[in-house]
Amino acid sequence: MLIISSIVAAFFVLLGVTFSCGKGGFLIAGYNTSSPEEKEEYDEKALCRATGCLMFAFAACTGVVALSDVCDCIAFLWVGIVLYIVVAIGGVIYMNTSKKVKRK
């Protein structure tokens, strides 16, 4: 389990670095399928940076889940799962309401 968690965390970090550089907008679900008119409502670089921060937060959540395996403590697993949910909901709300990301 620890190896899988490490691979997933590394993948999130890799995506975080890619998005933080303002690249990879085509990988963002919903944005890549939007019409050109809908894409004009968003600042793609700001959206990518926000998504990059979200990926780093998911990597940290994965680290908490991995810590449950290292310490053999189920509490860390539940904390990690709750953190995933909170980070995902908070990230989606931020990206859809922030004046930095959404232009209109």
N, C-alpha and C positions, 0 to 999 in steps of 0.2 A: 504494500500500500504506500509506503514511503517513497519508493521509486516512482510510482505513478503520480503521486502528488507533486514530486519534484519536477517531473516532466511537464505536468500541467502548469505549474507555477512558472517554469522557464518559458513556456509558450505564451502565457499571459504577459510576461516581461518583454518578450520579443515583440508581441503585438503593441504593447505600451510604448516601446521605443519607436516603432514604426509610426504609430499614430501621433506621438508627441512631436515628431518631426514635421507634422502636417501632411503626411503622405497616407495613402491607403483608404481614401474616402470610398472607393469602390467596394471595400470590405464591410462597410457599415450597413447592416440590414435595415431596410426601410428607406435609407437615403439613396442607395444605389438603384432602387426600383422606382424612385420618385420621378415625376415628370420634370422637364426642364424648368417649368414655371414654379413648381414646388421647391426645386433645388435652389432657386434664386432667393428664397426666403431665409436660407441658412448661409452663414459664413463657413465655408468648407474647412478652412484651416482651424478655426476656433472649434468646430465640431470634432475634428480629428484630435485636437489637443485635449478636449474634454473626454473623448473616448479613450485616449491614452491614459489619462488619470484614472478612468474607470478600470482599465485593464490592470494598472498597478495595484489598485485597491482589491481587485479580484485575486491577484497574485498573493497579496497579504492574507486574504481570507483563506486561500489554499494553504498558506503557511500555518495558519491556526489549525486547520483540519489535519495537516501533517503532524502538528505538535501533539494532537490527540493520539496518534499512533506511536510517537516516540515516548510519550509519558504514560501511555496505556490508561488514559483518562477520557472517558466518554464526554465529560463536560466540555472539553475543547472542541469536540466534534459538533456539539449542539451550538456552541458559541460561533463557530465558523459558519455553520449553516444559516444561523440568524443573521450574521454579518453579510453573507452573500445576498440574502433577501433585502436587507436594509440598503446595501450599496447599490443593488440593481434598481430598486424603486427610486432611491434618491438620485441616482445618475440619470434615469429617464426623465424624472421631473425637472432636474436642472437643465438638461439639454433641450427640453421643449419649452421652458419658460425663461431662460436666461437671455438677457438683452445682448450679451456677448456672442451667443451662438445663433439665436434667431433674430434676423434683421427686422422683420415686420411684426 
